[in-house]
Amino acid sequence: MPNECRHNPFHDLHKALRLGHCRMLAALGAHDFADAASTAELLAGFGGLLALNRRHAEAEQAELDRAVSKAPEIAAHAKQDHAGHLAALAELQSLVRSVQVAAPARRNIAGQSLYRCYALFAASDMARMDAEETALLGLLHQALTDDELRDMEGRILRTLSRDELETCMSLSGPAFSPSERPAALAKLTTAIASQPASPAG
């Protein structure tokens, strides 16, 4: 098990993602997909959350691949269901397209399929994040210093796009306790500042 007094490079992003999952699941479950305008708005936000989830998973995978050279026992965790996770994200994106192209009379049916599949994905992703913050983090604590773990976290954040970082920023305010919030937001602000500015117009 990990040492709770040491650095956890997964903590901040995972907190934001957990809140994102909970909010989106509630929004999908309560939504009337027959309303085309509000459905388009909801699916745009859903697509942003999926993009953040995908980029986060890919960035974590790259960091775990790097860490294997220092701790070969991490290899099993590094590959654990990564392909399945990305395949599930692709399936959700396919279900989003099904809602977008559905005839008005069938849009609620397609929306409910998306809702149920996302519920399963969110539950699986929360279990995956918990495994990373327990068994995997324990191995990382044995292999890496806290400075190395902070560098890992920084590289993961810098891998995210400006839009993905801003999604994290919007989730981080309510996701963190008052004592945690300033440091978490400072990390995101630093990562956003390192991104190229969005093109004008």
Steps between C-alpha positions, in 0.01 A plus 500: 500500500617856441644729764229764548762753614673487161409664172210358298534608134151366420308679775404830335401380154314204641296722731402720206412198286290341773295818533473521122365145485244564775374823347481361147325182605234703680464734201460213252249320720281807543522625142218515246680401179198602292613862553751537218660826613564398860613155385763655273625709794512199733682284247757773441583496870498121500745496209732731693493269801573197278792685341642582844457139609675367190793741518538438873511122446756532219720736704490271804585202279806679362618586852455144623696372201783733605484379860533133402876546450532579872243251624427207265217385728303804383475346151191291584318808628625711211322280248200409713190548288643808327382375160159416647471847650571667165261262324224595745562868430473431126172314556360795695599733216316270260190517721523879500491493120196269518316762704607776263368321188191342656158601371319724752262219596792270586737750660390419856560129437852572374555736792402239756744254342773761535401563862512133599832434326653810652386387847691175452804685367501748789481219756785315329709815477453578868615148587800544270594831663472343845736219397749760377483688830551187710692205358672688217586803713654271760738366234577851377585607855752218521660590166487881474569801719235761570682741269482242223129450568441876484685509167276216378188694597631813329569315176149350504346845544713651223384226265142624528372756252393846610132400466557186708683696768216753511254212544713385794502853636120521489475171691777567749332785686212290635697173506754610762482595864586862584844393627578303181353742245775768476780253425288301254394812309857632501623185325233534233568871455870426448417227247260728312763775489741258334252435215507700175228761486185412306501655151295818472175494309 
